[in-house]
């Protein structure tokens, strides 16, 4: 329901839900979802098993680069990935959980897992610096992922280019890439980038 009418950064999540599930409504969604999971349980369980291997394929390179950049080993932290029948892929910072759309390809599920785990590390680092979680930080988190997850060392394991999901951030991405090229330390890169976005 949270995504039924949501449009964020130029991405229309409600339309994606309606396109993939034309028969779902605000009145029947509980029954629809229950029926869908029961009717498609074999396929969903198979994809769930395959998604576990997605994580195995990316974890070493991803956690290595995250530790190098944020100076913390995130591989020891508990994160929970849920398979979803909706192509929204939300993440929840408080309990470090996220969702992956079951119809994405193997490599694209790897991309979503890497994307969300990178968000958790990014927000944790910023929280420890006392940076307020607002819309500018969200914008930077999405832009940062495009830069970070396209490192060759991570890309060789993901096998799917990290693209900017939100069209409204395209111009901002190009500006933040220029700040990235200055090779600042993590704290200064984030501070400079937020200052740019706020101006």
Legacy VTK file of the C-alpha trace (Angstrom):
# vtk DataFile Version 3.0
C-alpha trace
ASCII
DATASET POLYDATA
POINTS 199 float
0.000 0.000 0.000
2.912 2.348 0.737
3.933 2.125 -2.925
0.509 2.008 -4.588
0.607 5.724 -5.480
4.299 6.474 -4.872
6.295 8.524 -7.380
9.842 9.264 -6.173
12.628 11.002 -8.078
10.778 10.485 -11.353
10.195 6.742 -10.715
6.518 5.685 -10.628
6.328 2.697 -8.284
2.530 2.506 -8.379
2.579 2.111 -12.162
5.111 -0.733 -11.890
2.833 -2.558 -9.452
-0.216 -2.066 -11.684
1.707 -3.124 -14.817
2.929 -6.363 -13.197
-0.319 -7.072 -11.337
-3.204 -5.541 -13.327
-5.835 -7.302 -11.183
-4.670 -6.022 -7.799
-6.688 -3.234 -6.150
-6.682 -1.376 -2.839
-9.726 -3.446 -1.898
-8.457 -6.950 -2.759
-4.698 -6.686 -2.176
-4.561 -8.862 0.987
-6.365 -11.771 -0.654
-4.532 -11.206 -3.960
-1.099 -11.392 -2.306
-1.970 -14.479 -0.233
-3.317 -16.262 -3.329
-0.287 -15.258 -5.401
2.203 -16.653 -2.877
0.265 -19.939 -2.593
-0.261 -20.391 -6.326
3.359 -19.574 -7.202
5.084 -21.119 -4.182
7.271 -23.544 -6.182
8.644 -20.787 -8.415
9.138 -18.393 -5.499
10.990 -20.996 -3.415
13.228 -21.796 -6.365
14.055 -18.114 -6.903
14.627 -17.667 -3.163
17.211 -20.464 -3.184
18.902 -18.927 -6.226
18.911 -15.512 -4.507
20.936 -16.999 -1.652
23.588 -17.934 -4.211
23.403 -14.368 -5.593
24.600 -13.124 -2.223
27.371 -15.734 -2.064
28.680 -14.562 -5.440
29.029 -10.890 -4.462
29.710 -10.821 -0.728
33.509 -11.082 -0.756
34.262 -8.283 -3.212
31.451 -6.057 -1.924
32.361 -6.283 1.758
36.059 -5.892 0.913
35.413 -2.601 -0.910
32.951 -1.376 1.728
35.529 -2.001 4.454
38.199 -0.236 2.430
36.025 2.823 1.819
34.121 3.112 5.118
36.798 1.580 7.371
34.364 -0.919 8.918
33.702 -4.617 8.385
30.011 -4.862 7.456
30.177 -8.596 6.736
29.574 -9.356 10.427
26.298 -7.420 10.587
22.910 -9.049 10.190
20.939 -8.029 7.111
17.674 -9.587 5.960
16.642 -9.942 2.324
13.012 -10.682 1.469
11.814 -11.871 -1.906
8.916 -9.730 -3.132
6.291 -10.027 -5.845
6.421 -6.240 -6.315
9.164 -4.438 -8.253
9.763 -1.706 -5.655
12.824 -3.074 -3.784
12.502 -0.937 -0.635
15.038 -0.970 2.181
14.473 -0.306 5.860
17.415 1.237 7.718
16.146 0.542 11.239
16.090 -3.244 10.962
18.530 -3.526 8.028
16.093 -5.389 5.818
15.251 -5.011 2.134
13.228 -6.589 -0.642
14.201 -7.984 -4.034
11.717 -8.444 -6.865
11.537 -12.145 -7.697
11.291 -11.691 -11.486
14.624 -9.922 -11.794
17.365 -11.922 -13.488
20.074 -13.595 -11.409
22.546 -10.750 -12.053
19.939 -8.071 -11.427
19.079 -9.645 -8.081
22.812 -9.492 -7.297
22.714 -5.803 -8.227
19.778 -5.085 -5.886
21.448 -6.929 -2.989
24.711 -5.013 -3.509
22.776 -1.754 -3.888
20.895 -2.143 -0.617
23.875 -3.403 1.404
25.842 -0.388 0.177
23.014 1.863 1.366
23.231 0.357 4.860
26.995 0.990 5.035
26.645 4.529 3.640
23.902 5.520 6.092
25.746 3.923 9.009
28.865 5.944 8.187
26.872 9.173 7.863
24.941 8.478 11.065
28.228 8.077 12.953
29.269 11.493 11.619
26.002 12.983 12.917
24.715 13.803 9.428
20.967 14.313 9.313
18.992 11.799 7.255
17.101 14.051 4.848
16.299 14.242 1.131
19.813 15.500 0.249
21.385 12.499 1.962
18.969 10.191 0.136
19.940 11.787 -3.195
23.624 11.373 -2.398
23.115 7.749 -1.327
21.587 6.914 -4.704
24.304 8.788 -6.600
27.070 7.253 -4.478
25.840 3.752 -5.341
26.184 4.444 -9.064
29.807 5.461 -8.573
30.780 2.851 -5.977
29.066 -0.230 -7.412
30.656 0.330 -10.803
34.129 -0.286 -9.355
35.635 -3.018 -11.614
36.355 -5.202 -8.564
32.644 -5.249 -7.654
31.352 -5.320 -11.234
33.182 -8.547 -12.051
31.029 -10.329 -9.435
27.734 -8.528 -10.010
27.792 -8.713 -13.793
25.193 -5.949 -14.155
26.082 -2.277 -14.477
24.791 -0.061 -11.690
22.526 2.489 -13.356
20.829 5.542 -11.895
17.262 4.478 -11.131
15.848 7.956 -10.511
15.718 10.168 -13.659
15.435 13.361 -11.598
18.977 12.814 -10.238
20.746 12.554 -13.611
22.254 16.073 -13.670
23.237 15.806 -10.011
25.087 12.554 -10.700
27.340 14.281 -13.236
28.177 17.063 -10.764
28.950 14.600 -7.940
31.202 12.579 -10.288
33.378 15.701 -10.613
33.716 15.864 -6.821
34.564 12.132 -6.767
37.395 12.706 -9.241
39.125 14.918 -6.663
39.911 11.683 -4.733
38.857 13.104 -1.369
38.654 10.925 1.721
35.200 9.506 2.503
34.210 12.145 5.045
35.255 15.054 2.804
33.628 13.551 -0.280
30.302 13.261 1.555
30.568 16.755 3.079
31.469 18.375 -0.268
28.791 16.457 -2.139
26.060 17.355 0.359
27.108 20.993 0.245
26.778 20.932 -3.556
23.347 19.277 -3.431
22.073 21.723 -0.783
23.157 24.682 -2.923
LINES 1 200
199 0 1 2 3 4 5 6 7 8 9 10 11 12 13 14 15 16 17 18 19 20 21 22 23 24 25 26 27 28 29 30 31 32 33 34 35 36 37 38 39 40 41 42 43 44 45 46 47 48 49 50 51 52 53 54 55 56 57 58 59 60 61 62 63 64 65 66 67 68 69 70 71 72 73 74 75 76 77 78 79 80 81 82 83 84 85 86 87 88 89 90 91 92 93 94 95 96 97 98 99 100 101 102 103 104 105 106 107 108 109 110 111 112 113 114 115 116 117 118 119 120 121 122 123 124 125 126 127 128 129 130 131 132 133 134 135 136 137 138 139 140 141 142 143 144 145 146 147 148 149 150 151 152 153 154 155 156 157 158 159 160 161 162 163 164 165 166 167 168 169 170 171 172 173 174 175 176 177 178 179 180 181 182 183 184 185 186 187 188 189 190 191 192 193 194 195 196 197 198
